[in-house]
Amino acid sequence: MEEKELKALVSLLEDNDEDIFEMVQAKIFSVGASLIPYLEEEWTKQLNPEVQKRIENLVHDLQIRRLHSRLVAWREAGATDLLEGMWIIASYQYPEVQLGDLRMKLDRLYYDIWVEFQAGDLHPFDQIKTMNFAIFQKMKYRANTANFHAVANSMINVVIDEKRGNPISLCVVYMLVAQRLNLPIFGVNLPNLFVLTYKTEGIQFYINVFNKGLIFSRTDIDNYISQLNLPQNPSYYEPCTNIDIVRRTLRNLLIAYEKLGEENKVAEVRDILAILAEE
């Protein structure tokens, strides 16, 4: 469609005839997210609050549809880029956030931490001590214990900027930087807590990023699972997938909206989570 046609289509939103509105809505959905700028421009010109509300709802629906499409594409492409998956989730609350901006911010974080690794070969424990110093002392990242269930804790853009997060979001930042440094660090799905593992053929231990990078052992996980009265599960000890991480982030977001009583957002996040449902 040409710009003139698009503007004419958007202008029909003022019509009170429901049949016309449904026709316009269907056409807008068929065109897709490229119409969002025209809708936003029309919103600023409107003096009718009912039409403004129509436009707001259409823009939101287009943004949700775009998020679904991006998440499906990410999953079907192998879900190899964790940052991309986390960016897609962040776009639910922050539709204007750009993946390229997040990459640049992580690049800056990586280069600031890379400096700390120039002393030569380090033992794995010393590598983690260096990471911990850089992330928690030099960069001042910390656990958001005061507002553990905040929506912002699931938004990677906010976590990078404000340097506060929950266990999984802090682990994601830590892991993305560590992997850029060629450290064999991966996520581990523990019940009620997300941690990292340092794993090679000859060594494996675990890192509690929410507790400032505390190093612990397999025996500690055994004790933790025993305290929860849960049966042993191999997944509690081994690396999980990027889809597992994004899925768990969405579950945290679901809980956050439930606590806020945001029923519409709870339903929308459930629909998003269904895209990554376990087979």
C-alpha positions as CSV (number, residue, x, y, z in Angstrom):
1,M,0.0,0.0,0.0
2,E,1.1,3.5,-0.7
3,E,1.4,6.1,2.0
4,K,-1.7,7.9,0.7
5,E,-3.7,4.7,0.9
6,L,-2.4,4.0,4.4
7,K,-3.4,7.4,5.7
8,A,-6.9,7.0,4.2
9,L,-7.3,3.7,5.9
10,V,-6.2,5.1,9.3
11,S,-8.6,8.0,8.9
12,L,-11.6,5.6,8.7
13,L,-11.1,4.7,12.3
14,E,-13.3,7.8,13.1
15,D,-16.3,6.1,11.5
16,N,-18.8,4.9,14.1
17,D,-20.1,2.1,12.0
18,E,-18.9,-1.2,13.6
19,D,-18.9,-3.0,10.3
20,I,-16.6,-0.4,8.8
21,F,-14.3,-0.5,11.9
22,E,-14.0,-4.3,11.8
23,M,-13.1,-4.0,8.1
24,V,-10.5,-1.4,8.8
25,Q,-9.2,-3.4,11.7
26,A,-8.8,-6.5,9.6
27,K,-7.0,-4.6,6.9
28,I,-4.7,-3.0,9.4
29,F,-3.8,-6.4,10.9
30,S,-3.2,-7.7,7.4
31,V,-0.7,-4.9,6.7
32,G,1.0,-5.4,10.0
33,A,3.4,-3.5,12.3
34,S,4.5,-1.2,9.5
35,L,1.3,0.7,10.2
36,I,2.2,1.6,13.8
37,P,3.9,5.0,13.0
38,Y,0.8,6.1,11.0
39,L,-1.5,5.0,13.8
40,E,0.7,6.9,16.4
41,E,0.7,10.0,14.2
42,E,-3.1,9.8,13.9
43,W,-3.4,9.4,17.7
44,T,-1.6,12.8,18.2
45,K,-4.1,14.5,15.9
46,Q,-7.2,13.1,17.4
47,L,-9.4,15.1,19.8
48,N,-11.9,12.2,20.2
49,P,-10.9,10.1,23.2
50,E,-12.9,7.1,21.9
51,V,-10.9,7.1,18.6
52,Q,-7.7,7.5,20.5
53,K,-8.6,4.4,22.6
54,R,-9.3,2.5,19.4
55,I,-5.9,3.5,18.1
56,E,-4.1,2.5,21.3
57,N,-5.7,-0.9,21.2
58,L,-4.8,-1.4,17.6
59,V,-1.2,-0.4,18.2
60,H,-0.9,-2.7,21.2
61,D,-2.4,-5.6,19.2
62,L,0.0,-5.0,16.3
63,Q,2.9,-5.0,18.8
64,I,1.8,-8.3,20.3
65,R,1.4,-9.9,16.9
66,R,4.9,-8.7,16.0
67,L,6.3,-10.1,19.3
68,H,4.7,-13.5,18.5
69,S,6.1,-13.5,15.0
70,R,9.6,-12.7,16.3
71,L,9.5,-15.3,19.0
72,V,8.3,-18.0,16.6
73,A,11.1,-17.1,14.2
74,W,13.6,-17.2,17.0
75,R,12.5,-20.6,18.1
76,E,12.4,-22.0,14.6
77,A,15.9,-20.7,13.9
78,G,17.3,-22.7,16.7
79,A,17.1,-20.1,19.5
80,T,20.9,-19.8,19.3
81,D,21.0,-16.1,20.3
82,L,19.9,-15.7,24.0
83,L,20.1,-11.9,23.9
84,E,17.7,-11.9,21.0
85,G,15.2,-14.0,22.9
86,M,15.5,-11.8,26.0
87,W,15.0,-8.7,23.8
88,I,11.8,-10.1,22.3
89,I,10.4,-10.5,25.8
90,A,11.5,-7.0,26.8
91,S,9.7,-5.6,23.8
92,Y,6.4,-6.6,25.4
93,Q,6.8,-3.8,28.0
94,Y,9.2,-1.7,25.9
95,P,8.2,-2.0,22.2
96,E,10.7,0.6,21.1
97,V,13.8,-1.1,22.6
98,Q,16.3,-2.0,19.9
99,L,18.3,-5.2,19.8
100,G,21.3,-3.3,18.4
101,D,21.3,-1.0,21.3
102,L,21.4,-3.9,23.7
103,R,24.3,-5.5,21.8
104,M,26.3,-2.2,22.1
105,K,25.6,-2.0,25.8
106,L,26.8,-5.5,26.4
107,D,29.8,-4.9,24.1
108,R,30.8,-2.0,26.4
109,L,30.3,-4.2,29.5
110,Y,32.4,-6.9,27.9
111,Y,35.3,-4.6,27.0
112,D,35.3,-3.1,30.6
113,I,35.5,-6.7,32.0
114,W,37.9,-8.0,29.4
115,V,40.6,-5.6,30.8
116,E,40.4,-7.6,34.1
117,F,41.4,-10.8,32.3
118,Q,44.7,-9.5,30.8
119,A,46.9,-10.9,33.6
120,G,47.4,-14.2,31.9
121,D,46.0,-17.7,32.2
122,L,43.8,-18.1,35.3
123,H,42.5,-21.1,37.1
124,P,38.7,-21.5,36.7
125,F,38.0,-20.4,40.2
126,D,40.2,-17.3,39.7
127,Q,38.3,-16.6,36.4
128,I,35.1,-16.5,38.4
129,K,36.6,-14.4,41.1
130,T,37.7,-12.0,38.4
131,M,34.2,-12.0,36.9
132,N,32.7,-11.4,40.3
133,F,35.0,-8.5,41.0
134,A,34.2,-6.9,37.6
135,I,30.4,-7.4,37.7
136,F,29.7,-6.8,41.4
137,Q,32.4,-4.4,42.6
138,K,33.5,-2.6,39.5
139,M,30.2,-2.5,37.6
140,K,28.0,-2.5,40.8
141,Y,25.5,-5.1,39.6
142,R,23.3,-6.4,42.5
143,A,20.3,-8.4,43.4
144,N,17.0,-6.7,43.5
145,T,16.0,-8.1,46.9
146,A,13.8,-5.1,47.8
147,N,11.5,-5.8,44.8
148,F,12.1,-9.4,43.9
149,H,8.9,-9.8,41.8
150,A,9.1,-6.5,39.9
151,V,8.2,-6.6,36.2
152,A,11.5,-4.8,35.5
153,N,13.5,-7.8,36.7
154,S,12.4,-9.7,33.6
155,M,13.3,-6.9,31.2
156,I,16.9,-7.3,30.0
157,N,17.2,-3.6,28.9
158,V,16.2,-2.4,32.4
159,V,18.5,-4.9,34.1
160,I,21.5,-3.8,32.0
161,D,20.8,-0.1,32.6
162,E,19.8,-0.2,36.3
163,K,22.2,-3.0,37.2
164,R,19.6,-4.7,39.3
165,G,17.7,-8.0,38.7
166,N,16.4,-11.3,39.8
167,P,18.4,-14.6,39.7
168,I,17.8,-15.4,36.0
169,S,18.2,-11.9,34.6
170,L,21.5,-11.3,36.5
171,C,22.6,-14.8,35.3
172,V,21.8,-13.9,31.7
173,V,24.0,-10.7,31.9
174,Y,26.8,-12.6,33.6
175,M,26.7,-15.5,31.2
176,L,26.5,-13.5,28.0
177,V,29.6,-11.6,29.0
178,A,31.4,-14.7,30.3
179,Q,30.7,-16.5,27.0
180,R,32.2,-13.6,25.1
181,L,35.3,-14.1,27.2
182,N,35.2,-17.8,26.1
183,L,34.4,-19.1,29.5
184,P,32.4,-22.3,29.5
185,I,29.5,-21.0,31.6
186,F,25.9,-22.0,31.1
187,G,22.5,-21.7,32.8
188,V,21.1,-24.3,35.2
189,N,17.4,-24.6,36.0
190,L,17.1,-25.2,39.8
191,P,13.8,-25.2,41.5
192,N,13.1,-21.7,42.9
193,L,16.6,-20.5,41.9
194,F,18.4,-20.0,38.6
195,V,22.2,-20.5,38.7
196,L,25.2,-21.0,36.4
197,T,27.6,-23.8,35.9
198,Y,31.2,-23.7,34.8
199,K,31.5,-27.0,32.9
200,T,34.4,-28.6,30.9
201,E,35.3,-32.2,30.4
202,G,37.5,-32.1,33.5
203,I,35.8,-29.7,35.9
204,Q,32.3,-28.6,36.9
205,F,31.1,-26.3,39.6
206,Y,28.3,-23.9,40.1
207,I,27.8,-20.1,40.5
208,N,25.1,-18.3,42.5
209,V,25.0,-15.0,40.7
210,F,22.2,-13.7,42.9
211,N,24.6,-14.2,45.8
212,K,27.4,-12.2,44.2
213,G,28.9,-15.1,42.3
214,L,29.2,-17.5,45.2
215,I,30.9,-20.8,44.0
216,F,29.3,-24.0,45.2
217,S,29.5,-27.7,44.4
218,R,27.2,-30.6,43.3
219,T,27.0,-31.7,46.9
220,D,25.5,-28.3,47.7
221,I,22.8,-28.9,45.1
222,D,22.1,-32.3,46.6
223,N,21.6,-30.7,50.0
224,Y,19.4,-27.9,48.4
225,I,17.1,-30.4,46.7
226,S,16.9,-32.5,49.8
227,Q,15.8,-29.5,51.8
228,L,13.0,-28.9,49.3
229,N,12.0,-32.6,49.6
230,L,12.2,-33.0,45.9
231,P,13.4,-36.1,43.9
232,Q,16.7,-35.9,42.1
233,N,16.5,-34.7,38.5
234,P,19.5,-34.6,36.0
235,S,18.3,-31.2,34.9
236,Y,19.2,-29.7,38.3
237,Y,22.9,-30.3,37.5
238,E,23.4,-29.8,33.8
239,P,23.1,-26.8,31.4
240,C,19.7,-25.8,30.2
241,T,18.7,-24.4,26.8
242,N,18.1,-20.8,25.7
243,I,14.5,-21.7,25.3
244,D,14.4,-22.9,28.9
245,I,15.9,-19.5,30.0
246,V,13.4,-17.4,28.0
247,R,10.5,-19.7,29.1
248,R,11.5,-19.2,32.8
249,T,11.8,-15.5,32.3
250,L,8.2,-15.4,31.0
251,R,7.0,-17.4,34.0
252,N,8.6,-14.8,36.3
253,L,6.9,-12.1,34.3
254,L,3.6,-13.9,34.6
255,I,4.0,-14.0,38.4
256,A,4.9,-10.3,38.5
257,Y,1.7,-9.4,36.6
258,E,-0.4,-11.7,38.8
259,K,0.8,-10.0,41.9
260,L,-0.1,-6.6,40.3
261,G,-3.6,-7.9,39.4
262,E,-3.0,-7.2,35.7
263,E,-5.3,-9.8,34.4
264,N,-5.1,-8.7,30.7
265,K,-1.3,-8.9,30.8
266,V,-1.4,-12.2,32.6
267,A,-3.5,-13.6,29.7
268,E,-1.2,-12.1,27.1
269,V,2.0,-13.4,28.7
270,R,0.4,-16.9,28.9
271,D,-0.2,-16.7,25.1
272,I,3.4,-15.7,24.6
273,L,4.6,-18.5,26.8
274,A,2.5,-21.0,24.8
275,I,4.7,-20.3,21.8
276,L,7.6,-21.9,23.7
277,A,5.6,-24.7,25.3
278,E,7.5,-27.9,26.0
279,E,6.8,-30.6,23.4
